[in-house]
Amino acid sequence: MQRLVRKYEEKDLNDVLSTWENASKIAHPFLTSEFMEGERYNLPNIYLPNAETWVVEQNGQVIGFIALIGNEIGGLFVQPKFHGTGAGRVLMDKAYELHDDLEVEVFKANALGRKFYSNYNLELLSEKVHEKTGNELLRLKLMAK
């Protein structure tokens, strides 16, 4: 199994969108379809152009990505069939390589994301309500290893 972490390129857009959609269905079933449609538009038009994005590919296929805005993880998604294979960990390792202390906001109801981040040295910074959805958000700081 050949895995490569590299910078996002425009040719990766369809794989990134597919990864985001498939992983979001599992991680965020509590979000409305209207909100998700807006986010699907925002991903290629607002988020990706303003983030430093890295992809992980396996055998030439993009299977996950992490979008960083400074030291903040704007999003980390892996195709569901690759959950638990270490694909997310190699993306986190890349983010740690670039930034010592990382911050992330994760929905409290996102059990999958919270479980993933619990594998890291976390500090809860704050809790708030996400204005657009009414869901609780946790802001976490991932301390350098």
C-alpha positions as CSV (number, residue, x, y, z in Angstrom):
1,M,0.0,0.0,0.0
2,Q,1.6,3.2,-1.2
3,R,0.5,6.4,0.7
4,L,1.6,9.9,-0.2
5,V,0.8,13.2,1.5
6,R,1.1,16.2,-0.9
7,K,-0.3,19.7,-1.4
8,Y,-3.8,19.9,-2.9
9,E,-4.0,20.6,-6.6
10,E,-7.1,21.7,-8.6
11,K,-7.2,18.3,-10.3
12,D,-8.1,16.9,-6.8
13,L,-11.3,18.8,-6.4
14,N,-13.7,16.0,-7.4
15,D,-12.0,13.6,-5.0
16,V,-12.0,16.1,-2.2
17,L,-15.7,16.9,-2.7
18,S,-16.5,13.2,-2.8
19,T,-14.5,12.6,0.4
20,W,-16.2,15.5,2.1
21,E,-19.7,14.4,1.1
22,N,-19.2,10.8,2.1
23,A,-17.5,11.5,5.4
24,S,-19.9,14.3,6.3
25,K,-22.9,11.9,5.9
26,I,-21.4,9.8,8.6
27,A,-19.9,12.5,10.9
28,H,-22.7,15.1,10.6
29,P,-26.1,13.3,10.1
30,F,-27.6,16.0,12.5
31,L,-26.9,18.8,9.9
32,T,-29.7,19.8,7.6
33,S,-29.5,19.2,3.9
34,E,-29.9,22.9,3.3
35,F,-26.9,23.7,5.4
36,M,-24.9,20.9,3.7
37,E,-25.8,22.2,0.3
38,G,-24.4,25.6,1.2
39,E,-21.2,24.0,2.6
40,R,-20.8,22.1,-0.6
41,Y,-20.8,25.4,-2.5
42,N,-18.5,27.0,0.0
43,L,-15.9,24.2,0.0
44,P,-14.5,24.9,-3.5
45,N,-15.4,28.5,-3.8
46,I,-14.5,29.9,-0.3
47,Y,-12.7,27.4,1.9
48,L,-10.2,25.7,-0.3
49,P,-8.9,28.9,-1.9
50,N,-8.3,30.4,1.5
51,A,-6.7,27.3,3.2
52,E,-3.5,25.4,2.9
53,T,-4.8,22.0,2.0
54,W,-3.0,18.7,1.9
55,V,-4.3,15.4,0.5
56,V,-3.4,11.8,1.2
57,E,-3.5,9.5,-1.7
58,Q,-3.3,5.8,-1.8
59,N,-2.3,4.0,-5.0
60,G,-2.8,7.3,-6.9
61,Q,-6.3,8.0,-5.5
62,V,-7.0,10.9,-3.1
63,I,-8.7,9.3,0.0
64,G,-8.6,12.2,2.4
65,F,-7.6,15.8,3.0
66,I,-6.9,18.4,5.7
67,A,-7.4,22.1,5.3
68,L,-5.4,24.4,7.5
69,I,-5.9,28.1,8.1
70,G,-2.8,29.0,10.0
71,N,-2.7,26.6,12.9
72,E,-6.4,25.9,12.8
73,I,-7.8,22.7,11.2
74,G,-10.6,24.0,9.0
75,G,-11.5,20.4,8.0
76,L,-10.2,16.9,8.1
77,F,-12.1,14.3,6.1
78,V,-11.2,10.7,5.0
79,Q,-13.3,8.5,2.7
80,P,-15.3,6.3,5.1
81,K,-13.9,3.0,3.7
82,F,-10.5,4.2,4.8
83,H,-11.5,5.2,8.4
84,G,-9.3,3.5,10.9
85,T,-6.5,2.8,8.4
86,G,-4.2,5.6,9.5
87,A,-5.1,8.0,6.7
88,G,-6.3,10.7,9.1
89,R,-3.2,10.2,11.3
90,V,-0.8,10.9,8.4
91,L,-2.7,14.1,7.7
92,M,-2.5,15.1,11.4
93,D,1.2,14.3,11.3
94,K,1.6,16.7,8.4
95,A,-0.3,19.4,10.2
96,Y,1.9,18.9,13.3
97,E,5.0,19.1,11.2
98,L,3.8,22.5,10.0
99,H,2.4,23.9,13.3
100,D,3.3,22.9,16.8
101,D,-0.1,23.7,18.4
102,L,-3.2,23.1,16.4
103,E,-6.8,24.2,17.1
104,V,-10.0,22.7,15.8
105,E,-13.7,23.2,16.2
106,V,-15.7,20.0,16.2
107,F,-19.5,19.6,16.7
108,K,-20.2,18.0,20.1
109,A,-22.6,15.6,18.3
110,N,-19.8,14.5,15.9
111,A,-18.9,11.3,17.7
112,L,-16.6,10.1,14.9
113,G,-14.6,13.4,14.9
114,R,-14.4,13.6,18.7
115,K,-13.2,10.0,18.9
116,F,-10.5,10.7,16.3
117,Y,-9.3,13.8,18.1
118,S,-9.3,12.0,21.5
119,N,-6.2,10.2,20.3
120,Y,-4.3,13.4,20.7
121,N,-3.4,15.5,23.7
122,L,-6.4,17.8,23.8
123,E,-7.3,20.8,25.8
124,L,-10.9,22.1,25.7
125,L,-10.7,25.8,25.1
126,S,-14.4,26.7,24.8
127,E,-17.9,25.6,24.0
128,K,-20.4,27.6,21.9
129,V,-23.4,27.3,19.8
130,H,-22.8,27.3,16.0
131,E,-24.9,30.2,14.8
132,K,-25.9,28.7,11.5
133,T,-27.1,25.3,12.8
134,G,-27.8,25.7,16.5
135,N,-25.5,22.8,17.3
136,E,-22.9,22.9,20.1
137,L,-19.3,23.3,19.0
138,L,-16.2,22.4,21.0
139,R,-13.0,24.3,20.4
140,L,-10.0,22.1,21.1
141,K,-6.3,22.8,21.3
142,L,-4.1,19.9,20.3
143,M,-0.8,20.4,22.1
144,A,2.4,19.5,20.4
145,K,3.4,15.9,21.1
